[in-house]
């Protein structure tokens, strides 16, 4: 499988272009299960949302159409409603003890005038962390302090003759699972086995394939189990189960390091099926669902079985003992290689260059056959303890890792016939000067391709790779770049900090970016970027785009901008970053793109955050949509990323909206191409594939106001 070429030396392109298509439209569908709707009048606390999808119970329900679960489902169109009597309560089980920092109540018209928010460790003894006797409905955003596994709203006086009713009941706080990567799935496409299957049409693998339309189904007997091999021990913070109608009433979630001895990290005997998000705490290479009681006469059946992790897996950990990277910059030899317009200079050396955006691939004319191989010459005999493979989608399902002293006689030190590709970290034991990946079965009709092939151990003749910059400590406080836009009214962006980027945009955008004619200080501390309905450069609209290319580049830190976006069909404001190697010839998306903020003027209650790389870009970009209960165009908001060698946390004001874990991306999407310098970009586009064109209702001129841009390390 071939991606775009990776030129080694091309003339520099224009300073910056938004090159990707309307990525997030398709991304919305792909990530719909992870979207979170906010109902607060202001952004939620920085702590994560703990209550969504958790088991909820209530003192009563008006009818089956208004269950307790409807208040914790993230859907502001469904609600819990009680009987018409006092008192009433609704409670949510967070699954583990949590330190609760905020509770958000979105009342229906039938609200409570007097109520308490309470926490409990056991669901029996309650402590009050908030109380009022003058509630007036609407949305209550309550700052609280308390801890417990259970959180309850206990109402004692109704505001109407009806019962009490909540559209949403949200609990924010921290648990042992804080830092949980709730978008990555460590189980995705990993090897899965089960105690039984109903038939060949319902294999265990169907529960971990990311397809909500396929499922595993067991024989009709108790007990039954399904387990997934994560490939290495992981810290597990959440398990998501999507049951088919044939669900378990009693089951356990278990972990194991060896697939033999199991530890239970969650158990229930009163499950009701459906889609569940189970907050857990444990670690292991294997995760198992052990069903002990069926709800129906049929077997057990799961549409999806997802495992969320925190802290990153061992693949990102240092090699054992005194081991070092032995393969960096060493000569490579392969059965064949590709060098054409589809995969330019995909030579063996590309797998050993520590560049995650370059790769080796077998020849498209002679190499899409079995076997296919690549080896590295370590320069001297070495003891090998670890091999790391970052596969392109054209990966081996069956391969061996082999060592040799003469590149002729090979000894196998690892083999598999069930590789799922992506990133694999193999702990091995062997000696030799040469280390080879010998593929015997391809995953598709294409050849073999590796972004990275790393060998760790002792001995050899290692070349030290370039040192990486240190990770910042957050909250970062050392200001390394700032523009407060405090110039006099009418003054232009500081040319010592910003490069103006005139010309046309990409993605069928309709504007022409002028040379500073559409940007000026307003004299009160903001830069005004203005979109106008006027002709220039063959376009019917003008606007502004600028970047810090060749002025300021940064690797790691907190990057933020305080921005007020415009509202109106066709507007597309953005604050984003491009890999600085784009300026010296590396094409998009191999340079990497980090979209901190994109908002569409047609719906300014939604913000988007997306990463683009060679293995995931455009419509397949990796990111998150956030739906807010407020209009983001009504005021300034701070859009930020906190970025280090382990990943990126994205924020709107104090709310973390997305966590991109490097380990998760490498294990589920492809190479992480963000460990190098980037530059900053601000622009206001008009029209394009994603936002669509302006119409008669679109207000012109429209202004994007930037209060500040700051970078901390």
C-alpha positions as CSV (number, residue, x, y, z in Angstrom):
1,X,0.0,0.0,0.0
2,X,1.5,3.3,-1.1
3,X,1.1,6.7,0.4
4,X,2.3,10.0,-1.2
5,X,5.9,10.3,-2.1
6,X,8.4,11.4,0.5
7,X,10.9,13.7,-1.3
8,X,14.3,14.1,0.2
9,X,15.2,17.3,-1.5
10,X,12.7,19.6,-3.2
11,X,12.6,23.4,-3.6
12,X,10.9,25.1,-0.7
13,X,7.1,25.5,-1.1
14,X,5.2,28.7,-0.3
15,X,5.2,29.5,3.4
16,X,1.9,27.8,4.6
17,X,-1.2,26.3,3.1
18,X,-4.1,24.5,4.6
19,X,-3.6,21.4,2.5
20,X,-6.0,18.9,3.9
21,X,-9.6,18.4,2.7
22,X,-12.6,18.8,4.8
23,X,-11.4,16.2,7.2
24,X,-13.6,16.4,10.2
25,X,-16.9,15.8,8.4
26,X,-16.0,12.2,8.0
27,X,-14.2,12.2,11.3
28,X,-17.5,13.1,13.0
29,X,-18.9,9.8,11.9
30,X,-15.8,7.8,12.8
31,X,-15.6,9.2,16.3
32,X,-19.3,9.7,17.1
33,X,-19.2,7.4,20.1
34,X,-16.6,9.7,21.7
35,X,-18.3,13.0,21.3
36,X,-19.4,14.9,24.4
37,X,-22.1,17.5,24.5
38,X,-21.7,20.3,27.1
39,X,-24.7,21.9,28.7
40,X,-23.1,24.3,31.0
41,X,-23.3,28.1,30.7
42,X,-19.5,28.2,30.9
43,X,-16.9,25.6,30.0
44,X,-16.8,22.7,32.4
45,X,-14.1,22.0,34.9
46,X,-10.7,20.9,33.7
47,X,-11.3,17.5,35.3
48,X,-12.7,14.8,33.1
49,X,-16.4,13.9,32.8
50,X,-16.9,10.7,34.9
51,X,-20.6,10.1,34.8
52,X,-21.5,9.6,31.1
53,X,-22.7,6.1,30.3
54,X,-22.3,5.0,34.0
55,X,-25.1,3.0,35.7
56,X,-27.8,5.2,37.2
57,X,-30.7,4.5,39.4
58,X,-33.6,6.7,40.8
59,X,-36.2,6.8,43.5
60,X,-38.9,6.6,40.8
61,X,-39.6,7.3,37.2
62,X,-42.7,8.9,35.6
63,X,-42.7,6.1,33.1
64,X,-40.4,3.8,31.2
65,X,-39.8,6.5,28.7
66,X,-37.9,8.6,31.3
67,X,-35.3,6.3,32.9
68,X,-32.5,7.4,35.2
69,X,-30.0,6.3,32.5
70,X,-31.3,9.1,30.2
71,X,-29.8,11.7,32.5
72,X,-26.2,10.4,32.0
73,X,-26.3,9.4,28.3
74,X,-24.8,12.7,27.0
75,X,-28.0,13.4,25.0
76,X,-29.7,16.6,25.9
77,X,-32.9,15.4,24.1
78,X,-33.5,12.6,26.6
79,X,-34.3,12.9,30.3
80,X,-35.1,11.3,33.6
81,X,-38.4,12.3,35.2
82,X,-39.7,11.2,38.6
83,X,-43.1,10.6,40.1
84,X,-44.9,13.8,41.4
85,X,-44.0,13.6,45.1
86,X,-41.3,14.7,47.5
87,X,-38.5,13.6,48.1
88,X,-36.9,12.1,45.0
89,X,-33.3,11.2,44.1
90,X,-31.2,10.1,41.2
91,X,-27.7,8.6,41.7
92,X,-24.8,7.5,39.4
93,X,-22.2,4.9,40.1
94,X,-18.8,6.2,38.9
95,X,-17.3,2.7,39.2
96,X,-14.5,3.7,41.4
97,X,-13.8,6.3,44.2
98,X,-13.5,9.7,42.7
99,X,-12.6,13.2,43.9
100,X,-15.5,15.2,42.6
101,X,-14.9,18.8,41.6
102,X,-18.0,19.9,39.6
103,X,-21.6,18.8,39.1
104,X,-23.7,20.1,36.2
105,X,-27.5,19.8,36.4
106,X,-29.6,20.6,33.3
107,X,-33.1,20.8,34.5
108,X,-36.2,20.3,32.4
109,X,-39.1,22.6,33.2
110,X,-40.0,20.4,36.1
111,X,-37.1,21.4,38.4
112,X,-36.3,21.3,42.1
113,X,-36.4,24.4,44.2
114,X,-34.6,22.6,47.1
115,X,-32.1,19.8,46.6
116,X,-28.7,18.5,47.8
117,X,-25.8,17.0,45.9
118,X,-24.4,14.1,47.9
119,X,-21.5,11.6,47.7
120,X,-21.1,8.1,49.1
121,X,-18.5,5.4,49.2
122,X,-21.0,2.6,49.5
123,X,-24.3,3.9,48.2
124,X,-25.7,3.8,51.7
125,X,-24.1,6.5,53.8
126,X,-24.2,10.0,52.2
127,X,-22.4,13.2,52.7
128,X,-23.7,16.5,51.4
129,X,-21.3,18.6,49.2
130,X,-23.9,21.2,48.0
131,X,-27.4,22.3,49.1
132,X,-29.9,25.0,48.1
133,X,-33.5,25.9,48.9
134,X,-33.8,28.5,46.1
135,X,-33.2,26.6,42.9
136,X,-34.7,28.2,39.8
137,X,-34.1,25.5,37.2
138,X,-32.1,26.0,34.0
139,X,-28.5,24.9,34.1
140,X,-26.8,24.7,37.5
141,X,-23.0,24.5,37.3
142,X,-21.9,23.6,40.8
143,X,-18.3,23.7,42.1
144,X,-18.1,21.1,44.9
145,X,-15.5,19.2,46.9
146,X,-15.9,15.6,48.0
147,X,-15.1,12.1,47.2
148,X,-17.0,8.9,46.7
149,X,-18.0,6.2,44.2
150,X,-21.6,7.3,44.1
151,X,-23.0,10.8,43.5
152,X,-26.6,11.6,44.2
153,X,-29.0,14.5,43.6
154,X,-31.6,14.4,46.4
155,X,-34.5,16.8,45.9
156,X,-36.9,17.8,48.7
157,X,-39.1,20.5,47.1
158,X,-40.4,20.7,43.5
159,X,-40.8,23.9,41.6
160,X,-44.0,22.6,39.8
161,X,-46.9,20.2,40.6
162,X,-45.1,17.7,38.4
163,X,-42.1,15.5,39.5
164,X,-38.5,16.5,39.0
165,X,-36.8,16.0,35.7
166,X,-33.2,16.3,34.5
167,X,-32.0,16.4,30.9
168,X,-28.5,15.9,32.0
169,X,-26.7,15.0,35.3
170,X,-22.9,15.4,34.8
171,X,-20.2,14.7,37.3
172,X,-16.6,15.9,36.8
173,X,-13.6,14.9,38.9
174,X,-10.5,12.7,39.1
175,X,-10.0,9.0,39.7
176,X,-7.2,6.5,39.5
177,X,-8.1,6.6,35.8
178,X,-7.3,10.3,35.4
179,X,-5.3,10.7,32.2
180,X,-7.4,7.9,30.6
181,X,-7.1,7.9,26.8
182,X,-10.8,7.6,26.1
183,X,-10.5,7.9,22.3
184,X,-7.8,5.3,21.6
185,X,-8.7,1.7,21.8
186,X,-5.9,-0.6,22.8
187,X,-7.9,-3.7,21.8
188,X,-8.6,-2.5,18.3
189,X,-7.7,-5.3,15.8
190,X,-5.6,-7.1,18.4
191,X,-5.7,-10.9,18.6
192,X,-8.9,-12.1,20.3
193,X,-10.0,-15.5,21.3
194,X,-13.2,-16.9,23.0
195,X,-14.4,-19.9,24.9
196,X,-16.8,-20.6,22.0
197,X,-18.5,-19.1,19.0
198,X,-22.1,-19.5,17.8
199,X,-20.7,-20.1,14.3
200,X,-18.0,-18.9,12.0
201,X,-20.0,-15.8,11.2
202,X,-19.6,-14.4,14.8
203,X,-15.8,-14.8,15.6
204,X,-14.1,-13.2,18.6
205,X,-12.2,-10.9,16.3
206,X,-15.5,-9.2,15.3
207,X,-15.8,-7.6,18.8
208,X,-12.5,-5.8,18.5
209,X,-12.6,-4.7,14.8
210,X,-14.0,-1.2,15.4
211,X,-17.1,-2.1,13.4
212,X,-20.4,-1.7,15.4
213,X,-22.2,-3.8,12.8
214,X,-20.2,-7.0,13.5
215,X,-20.2,-9.1,16.7
216,X,-18.9,-12.0,18.6
217,X,-21.5,-14.5,19.8
218,X,-21.0,-17.5,22.0
219,X,-22.6,-20.9,22.4
220,X,-25.7,-21.0,24.6
221,X,-24.2,-22.1,27.9
222,X,-22.6,-20.7,31.1
223,X,-19.8,-19.7,31.6
224,X,-18.3,-18.1,28.5
225,X,-15.5,-15.7,27.9
226,X,-13.8,-13.5,25.3
227,X,-10.3,-12.2,25.7
228,X,-8.0,-9.8,23.9
229,X,-4.2,-9.8,23.8
230,X,-3.0,-6.2,24.0
231,X,0.5,-7.2,22.9
232,X,2.2,-5.9,26.1
233,X,1.2,-5.0,29.6
234,X,-1.0,-1.9,29.7
235,X,-2.4,0.2,32.5
236,X,-6.2,-0.2,32.0
237,X,-8.5,2.6,33.1
238,X,-11.8,1.9,31.3
239,X,-13.5,-1.0,29.4
240,X,-16.3,-0.2,27.0
241,X,-18.9,-2.9,26.2
242,X,-21.6,-2.8,23.6
243,X,-23.9,-5.7,24.2
244,X,-26.2,-7.2,21.6
245,X,-29.6,-8.3,22.8
246,X,-28.0,-11.5,24.1
247,X,-26.2,-9.9,27.1
248,X,-24.8,-11.0,30.4
249,X,-26.6,-10.2,33.7
250,X,-23.5,-11.4,35.6
251,X,-20.0,-11.0,34.4
252,X,-16.5,-10.0,35.4
253,X,-13.8,-7.9,33.7
254,X,-10.4,-9.6,34.3
255,X,-6.7,-8.9,33.5
256,X,-3.7,-11.1,33.3
257,X,0.0,-10.9,32.4
258,X,0.2,-14.5,31.1
259,X,-3.3,-15.4,30.0
260,X,-3.5,-18.0,32.7
261,X,-3.8,-16.3,36.1
262,X,-6.6,-13.7,36.2
263,X,-7.4,-10.7,38.4
264,X,-10.9,-9.3,38.5
265,X,-11.1,-5.5,38.2
266,X,-14.9,-5.2,37.8
267,X,-17.8,-7.4,38.5
268,X,-21.6,-7.3,38.5
269,X,-24.6,-9.6,38.9
270,X,-27.3,-7.1,37.9
271,X,-26.3,-5.9,34.5
272,X,-28.9,-4.8,32.0
273,X,-27.0,-4.9,28.8
274,X,-26.7,-1.9,26.4
275,X,-23.6,0.2,25.9
276,X,-21.4,0.6,29.0
277,X,-18.3,2.5,30.0
278,X,-16.8,0.8,33.0
279,X,-14.2,2.8,34.9
280,X,-11.6,0.2,36.2
281,X,-8.1,0.2,37.5
282,X,-5.6,-2.6,36.7
283,X,-2.9,-3.7,34.4
284,X,-2.1,-6.7,32.2
285,X,-1.4,-7.9,28.7
286,X,-4.7,-9.7,28.4
287,X,-8.2,-8.5,29.2
288,X,-11.1,-10.9,29.5
289,X,-14.9,-10.6,29.9
290,X,-16.1,-13.7,31.8
291,X,-19.8,-14.2,31.6
292,X,-21.4,-16.3,34.3
293,X,-25.1,-15.7,33.8
294,X,-27.0,-15.0,30.6
295,X,-30.0,-12.7,30.3
296,X,-31.6,-14.8,27.5
297,X,-31.8,-18.4,26.3
298,X,-29.1,-17.5,23.7
299,X,-25.4,-17.2,24.3
300,X,-23.4,-14.0,25.0
301,X,-22.9,-11.5,22.2
302,X,-20.9,-8.3,22.0
303,X,-20.9,-5.8,19.2
304,X,-17.8,-4.1,20.5
305,X,-15.2,-4.7,23.3
306,X,-12.9,-1.7,23.7
307,X,-10.0,-1.2,26.2
308,X,-8.9,2.3,27.2
309,X,-5.5,2.8,28.8
310,X,-3.5,5.5,30.6
311,X,0.1,6.2,30.9
312,X,1.1,4.7,27.7
313,X,2.2,1.1,27.0
314,X,5.7,-0.4,27.6
315,X,6.5,0.1,23.9
316,X,7.2,3.7,24.8
317,X,9.3,2.8,27.8
318,X,13.1,2.8,27.9
319,X,14.8,-0.4,26.8
320,X,15.8,-2.8,29.6
321,X,19.0,-2.5,31.6
322,X,21.8,-0.7,29.8
323,X,20.4,-1.4,26.3
324,X,20.7,1.3,23.7
325,X,19.4,1.8,20.2
326,X,21.8,-0.1,17.9
327,X,20.2,0.3,14.5
328,X,20.1,4.1,14.1
329,X,21.7,5.2,10.8
330,X,23.0,1.7,10.1
331,X,23.0,0.2,6.6
332,X,20.0,-1.8,5.5
333,X,19.5,-4.4,2.9
334,X,16.1,-5.7,1.6
335,X,14.6,-8.3,-0.7
336,X,13.5,-5.3,-2.9
337,X,12.6,-1.6,-2.5
338,X,10.2,0.9,-4.1
339,X,11.4,4.1,-5.7
340,X,8.7,5.6,-7.9
341,X,6.0,8.3,-7.9
342,X,3.9,6.4,-5.4
343,X,6.7,5.7,-2.9
344,X,9.7,7.9,-3.7
345,X,13.0,6.6,-2.3
346,X,11.4,4.1,0.0
347,X,14.8,2.5,0.5
348,X,15.9,0.1,3.3
349,X,17.8,2.9,5.0
350,X,14.5,4.7,5.6
351,X,13.5,2.1,8.2
352,X,16.6,2.9,10.4
353,X,16.6,6.7,10.3
354,X,14.4,7.4,13.3
355,X,12.2,9.5,10.9
356,X,8.6,8.3,11.4
357,X,7.5,9.9,8.2
358,X,9.8,8.0,5.9
359,X,9.6,4.3,5.2
360,X,10.9,1.2,3.4
361,X,8.6,-0.6,1.0
362,X,9.1,-3.6,-1.2
363,X,9.1,-3.0,-5.0
364,X,5.7,-2.5,-6.7
365,X,7.0,-4.5,-9.7
366,X,8.9,-7.4,-8.1
367,X,8.3,-7.2,-4.4
368,X,4.6,-7.8,-3.8
369,X,5.3,-11.4,-3.1
370,X,6.2,-13.8,-0.2
371,X,8.6,-13.9,1.3
372,X,9.8,-10.3,1.7
373,X,12.6,-9.2,4.1
374,X,14.8,-6.4,5.4
375,X,17.8,-6.6,7.6
376,X,20.2,-4.1,9.3
377,X,23.9,-4.4,9.8
378,X,24.7,-3.3,13.4
379,X,28.4,-3.0,12.6
380,X,29.5,-5.6,15.1
381,X,28.1,-8.5,17.1
382,X,25.4,-7.5,19.5
383,X,23.1,-9.0,22.1
384,X,19.6,-8.2,21.1
385,X,16.8,-7.6,23.7
386,X,14.2,-5.6,21.9
387,X,12.9,-5.0,18.4
388,X,10.3,-2.3,17.6
389,X,8.4,-2.4,14.3
390,X,6.1,0.4,13.2
391,X,4.2,-1.0,10.3
392,X,2.6,0.7,7.3
393,X,-0.8,-0.7,6.5
394,X,1.1,-3.0,4.1
395,X,2.3,-5.2,7.0
396,X,3.1,-8.8,7.6
397,X,0.6,-11.0,9.3
398,X,3.3,-13.7,9.6
399,X,6.9,-13.0,10.0
400,X,10.1,-13.9,11.9
401,X,12.8,-11.9,13.6
402,X,16.1,-13.4,12.9
403,X,19.8,-12.8,13.8
404,X,23.0,-13.7,11.9
405,X,26.7,-13.3,12.2
406,X,27.3,-13.4,8.4
407,X,24.0,-12.4,6.8
408,X,23.8,-15.9,5.4
409,X,22.8,-18.3,8.2
410,X,19.9,-17.0,10.2
411,X,18.5,-17.9,13.6
412,X,14.9,-17.2,14.5
413,X,14.4,-15.4,17.8
414,X,10.7,-14.5,17.4
415,X,7.9,-15.6,15.1
416,X,4.2,-14.9,14.7
417,X,1.4,-15.7,12.3
418,X,-1.2,-13.3,13.8
419,X,0.4,-9.9,13.6
420,X,-2.1,-7.0,13.4
421,X,0.4,-4.5,12.3
422,X,0.7,-0.9,13.6
423,X,3.4,-0.7,16.3
424,X,4.8,-3.9,17.8
425,X,7.4,-4.0,20.6
426,X,9.0,-7.4,20.8
427,X,11.1,-8.5,23.8
428,X,13.6,-11.0,22.4
429,X,16.9,-12.7,23.2
430,X,19.5,-13.3,20.5
431,X,23.0,-12.4,19.3
432,X,24.4,-11.4,15.9
433,X,25.7,-8.6,13.8
434,X,22.6,-8.7,11.5
435,X,18.9,-8.5,12.5
436,X,16.3,-9.4,9.9
437,X,12.5,-9.1,9.6
438,X,11.5,-12.1,7.4
439,X,7.9,-11.8,6.2
440,X,6.1,-14.9,5.0
441,X,2.5,-13.7,4.7
442,X,1.3,-10.2,3.7
443,X,-1.8,-8.5,5.1
444,X,-3.1,-7.5,1.6
445,X,-2.3,-7.7,-2.1
446,X,0.4,-5.0,-1.5
447,X,4.0,-5.7,-0.4
448,X,5.7,-5.2,3.0
449,X,6.4,-1.7,4.4
450,X,7.9,-0.4,7.6
451,X,8.1,3.2,8.8
452,X,10.5,2.1,11.6
453,X,12.6,-0.9,12.4
454,X,14.5,-0.4,15.7
455,X,16.9,-2.8,17.4
456,X,17.9,-2.4,21.1
457,X,20.6,-4.2,23.0
458,X,24.2,-4.1,23.9
459,X,27.4,-4.4,21.8
460,X,27.3,-3.6,18.1
461,X,28.7,-0.3,16.9
462,X,25.9,2.1,17.8
463,X,25.6,5.7,16.5
464,X,23.9,7.9,19.0
465,X,20.8,9.6,17.7
466,X,20.3,13.3,18.0
467,X,19.3,14.3,21.5
468,X,15.6,15.2,22.1
469,X,14.6,18.3,23.8
470,X,13.4,17.9,27.4
471,X,9.7,17.6,28.1
472,X,8.2,20.7,29.8
473,X,6.5,20.4,33.1
474,X,2.9,21.5,33.1
475,X,1.7,23.9,34.0
476,X,4.5,25.5,31.9
477,X,5.4,29.0,33.1
478,X,8.5,30.1,31.0
479,X,7.1,32.4,28.3
480,X,9.1,31.8,25.1
481,X,6.9,33.6,22.5
482,X,4.1,36.1,22.9
483,X,2.2,38.7,20.9
484,X,-0.4,40.7,22.9
485,X,-1.4,42.8,19.8
486,X,-1.2,46.0,21.8
487,X,-0.2,48.2,18.9
488,X,-2.0,51.4,18.0
489,X,-5.2,51.2,16.0
490,X,-4.5,50.5,12.3
491,X,-1.0,49.0,12.9
492,X,-0.1,45.8,11.1
493,X,1.1,42.4,12.6
494,X,4.6,42.6,13.9
495,X,6.9,41.4,10.9
496,X,9.4,40.2,13.4
497,X,7.0,37.7,14.7
498,X,4.6,37.0,11.8
499,X,5.0,36.2,8.1
500,X,2.0,37.3,6.0
501,X,0.8,34.5,3.7
502,X,-1.1,36.0,0.8
503,X,-2.7,34.1,-2.1
504,X,-5.5,31.6,-2.5
505,X,-6.3,28.8,-0.1
506,X,-6.8,25.1,-0.6
507,X,-9.9,22.9,-0.2
508,X,-11.8,25.0,-2.8
509,X,-11.8,28.0,-0.4
510,X,-13.2,31.1,-2.0
511,X,-11.1,33.9,-0.5
512,X,-7.9,35.6,-1.5
513,X,-5.6,36.3,1.3
514,X,-4.2,39.8,1.0
515,X,-0.9,41.2,1.9
516,X,-1.9,42.6,5.3
517,X,-4.8,44.6,3.9
518,X,-7.2,42.6,6.0
519,X,-5.4,42.6,9.3
520,X,-4.8,45.5,11.8
521,X,-4.8,46.2,15.5
522,X,-7.9,47.8,16.9
523,X,-6.1,49.8,19.5
524,X,-7.7,48.0,22.4
525,X,-5.4,45.0,22.6
526,X,-6.6,42.8,19.7
527,X,-5.7,41.9,16.2
528,X,-8.7,42.1,13.8
529,X,-8.6,39.6,10.9
530,X,-11.4,40.7,8.6
531,X,-13.2,38.7,5.8
532,X,-14.8,41.0,3.2
533,X,-17.0,40.5,0.2
534,X,-14.7,42.2,-2.3
535,X,-12.8,41.1,-5.4
536,X,-9.0,40.4,-5.3
537,X,-6.8,37.9,-7.0
538,X,-9.6,36.5,-9.1
539,X,-11.7,35.8,-6.0
540,X,-14.9,37.4,-4.7
541,X,-13.8,37.5,-1.1
542,X,-10.7,38.6,0.8
543,X,-9.3,37.6,4.2
544,X,-6.1,37.2,6.2
545,X,-3.6,34.4,6.9
546,X,-0.3,34.6,8.8
547,X,2.2,32.4,10.4
548,X,5.5,32.3,12.4
549,X,7.5,30.5,9.7
550,X,11.2,31.3,9.9
551,X,10.4,33.7,12.8
552,X,9.5,31.2,15.6
553,X,9.4,27.4,15.6
554,X,8.7,25.3,18.7
555,X,8.9,21.7,19.8
556,X,6.9,21.0,23.0
557,X,5.2,23.3,25.4
558,X,1.8,25.0,25.9
559,X,0.7,26.9,22.8
560,X,-2.4,29.0,23.2
561,X,-4.4,31.8,21.5
562,X,-7.3,33.8,22.9
563,X,-9.7,34.2,20.1
564,X,-13.2,35.4,19.3
565,X,-14.5,33.8,16.1
566,X,-17.1,35.1,13.7
567,X,-20.5,33.6,13.1
568,X,-22.0,33.0,9.7
569,X,-22.4,30.5,6.9
570,X,-19.1,29.9,5.1
571,X,-16.6,31.1,7.7
572,X,-13.8,28.8,8.8
573,X,-11.5,30.3,11.4
574,X,-8.5,28.3,12.6
575,X,-5.5,28.3,14.9
576,X,-3.1,25.5,13.9
577,X,0.5,24.4,13.4
578,X,2.6,22.9,10.6
579,X,5.8,20.9,10.9
580,X,8.7,23.3,10.0
581,X,10.2,20.8,7.6
582,X,7.4,21.7,5.2
583,X,9.4,24.9,4.6
584,X,12.4,22.9,3.4
585,X,10.7,20.5,1.1
586,X,8.8,17.8,3.0
587,X,5.2,17.7,1.7
588,X,2.0,17.6,3.7
589,X,1.1,15.5,5.5
590,X,4.5,14.0,6.1
591,X,5.5,17.1,8.0
592,X,2.6,16.7,10.4
593,X,-0.3,19.1,11.1
594,X,-1.7,20.0,14.5
595,X,-5.2,21.7,14.4
596,X,-5.6,23.3,17.8
597,X,-8.9,25.0,16.9
598,X,-11.2,24.9,13.9
599,X,-14.8,26.2,14.0
600,X,-17.4,26.5,11.3
601,X,-19.3,29.7,11.2
602,X,-22.5,27.8,10.4
603,X,-22.5,26.2,13.8
604,X,-20.4,28.0,16.4
605,X,-21.5,25.7,19.2
606,X,-18.9,23.1,18.0
607,X,-15.1,23.1,18.0
608,X,-12.8,20.7,16.3
609,X,-9.3,19.4,17.1
610,X,-7.4,17.2,14.6
611,X,-4.0,15.7,13.9
612,X,-2.9,14.9,10.3
613,X,0.0,12.5,9.4
614,X,0.9,10.3,6.4
615,X,-1.1,7.3,7.8
616,X,-4.1,9.4,9.0
617,X,-5.0,12.6,7.3
618,X,-7.8,14.3,5.5
619,X,-11.1,12.5,6.2
620,X,-9.2,10.0,8.3
621,X,-7.5,12.6,10.6
622,X,-7.2,11.7,14.3
623,X,-9.2,14.1,16.4
624,X,-12.3,15.1,18.3
625,X,-15.4,17.3,17.9
626,X,-16.7,19.0,21.0
627,X,-20.3,20.2,21.2
628,X,-20.9,23.0,23.7
629,X,-24.0,24.5,25.2
630,X,-22.9,28.0,24.4
631,X,-22.2,30.0,21.3
632,X,-18.4,30.2,21.0
633,X,-18.7,33.3,18.8
634,X,-20.3,35.3,21.6
635,X,-17.0,35.8,23.5
636,X,-13.3,35.2,23.6
637,X,-12.1,31.7,24.4
638,X,-8.6,30.3,25.0
639,X,-7.7,27.5,22.6
640,X,-4.6,25.6,23.6
641,X,-2.5,22.5,23.4
642,X,0.0,21.1,26.0
643,X,2.4,19.0,24.0
644,X,5.3,16.8,25.0
645,X,7.0,13.6,23.8
646,X,4.2,11.5,25.2
647,X,1.3,13.2,23.5
648,X,-0.9,16.3,23.4
649,X,-3.7,17.6,25.5
650,X,-6.1,20.1,23.9
651,X,-8.1,22.6,25.8
652,X,-10.8,25.2,25.4
653,X,-10.5,27.5,28.3
654,X,-10.0,25.2,31.3
655,X,-11.7,22.2,29.7
656,X,-9.6,19.4,28.3
657,X,-11.4,18.4,25.0
658,X,-9.0,15.8,23.6
659,X,-6.0,13.8,24.6
660,X,-3.9,12.4,21.8
661,X,-1.6,9.8,23.3
662,X,1.5,9.0,21.2
663,X,1.5,5.4,22.3
664,X,-2.2,5.0,21.4
665,X,-1.8,6.6,18.0
666,X,1.2,4.4,17.2
667,X,-0.6,1.3,18.3
668,X,-3.9,2.1,16.5
669,X,-3.4,4.7,13.7
670,X,0.3,4.9,12.5
671,X,3.5,6.9,13.1
672,X,3.6,9.8,15.4
673,X,5.2,12.6,13.3
674,X,5.2,15.4,15.9
675,X,8.5,15.2,17.7
676,X,10.1,18.0,15.8
677,X,9.7,21.8,15.5
678,X,6.4,23.3,14.3
679,X,5.3,26.9,13.4
680,X,2.0,28.6,14.3
681,X,-0.7,29.7,11.9
682,X,-3.8,31.9,12.2
683,X,-6.3,32.3,9.4
684,X,-9.9,33.1,8.5
685,X,-11.1,31.2,5.5
686,X,-14.2,31.8,3.5
687,X,-16.0,28.8,1.9
688,X,-14.4,25.5,1.0
689,X,-15.3,21.9,0.9
690,X,-16.1,21.6,4.6
691,X,-17.8,24.9,5.7
692,X,-19.6,25.4,2.4
693,X,-20.1,28.8,0.7
694,X,-21.5,32.0,2.3
695,X,-25.0,32.8,1.4
696,X,-27.4,35.8,1.6
697,X,-27.5,35.6,5.5
698,X,-23.7,35.7,5.9
699,X,-22.6,39.0,7.5
700,X,-19.8,40.9,5.8
701,X,-17.4,42.2,6.9
702,X,-16.7,39.5,9.5
703,X,-14.0,39.7,12.1
704,X,-11.9,37.2,13.9
705,X,-10.4,38.9,16.9
706,X,-7.1,37.6,18.4
707,X,-6.4,38.9,21.9
708,X,-3.1,37.1,22.4
709,X,-0.9,34.2,21.2
710,X,1.5,32.8,23.8
711,X,3.9,29.8,24.0
712,X,5.2,28.5,27.3
713,X,7.8,25.9,28.1
